[in-house]
Amino acid sequence: MTEVLLLDEHFSAEIARAVRERGYSCQCVNEEDDLRGRPDEQIAAVAVE
């Protein structure tokens, strides 16, 4: 299983890209149209899937 850091929408997509450039798996809510604007509880549920 690969762990992925999921950044909340308060973080920019540029931060996620910089993290990925350093070799880490990282996803940003702002890069995912279906996640943007969702309540924190829903984001947390996606993060633990």
N, C-alpha and C positions, 0 to 999 in steps of 0.2 A: 504494500500500500504506500502510495506517495502522498506525503503531506503537502498541502498547499496553504500558503498564507492568504487569507481573504481580508483585504483592506476595506473598511467602511467608506461610504461616500464622502466623508470629510477629508479623505486623502485623495490627492490627484492621481490620475492615470500615469503621470510622469514618474511619481514615486514608485508605482508598481513596476514600470519599465526599468527603472534603475535597479530595483531589487532583482528582477529577472536577469539583467545584465551581469549581476554578480553571482549568478548560478543558482538562484533559489526559485522555487515554484511560487508564483505570486499572482493573484487575481485581484482586481479592483472592482468594487461595485459600480463605479462610474464607467467601466468598460463593458458592462453587461446591461443591455436595455431592459431585460426582464427583472433585474434586481434594483435598479435605480428607483429611489423614492419609496421603497418598501419599508415598513416598520422594522425596528431593530430585532424584534422577536422572529420575524420571518427571515431576516438575514442570518441570524444565529442558527436557525433551523437548517438553512442551506449550508452553512459552514460546517455543521457536524455530519452531514450526509456522507 
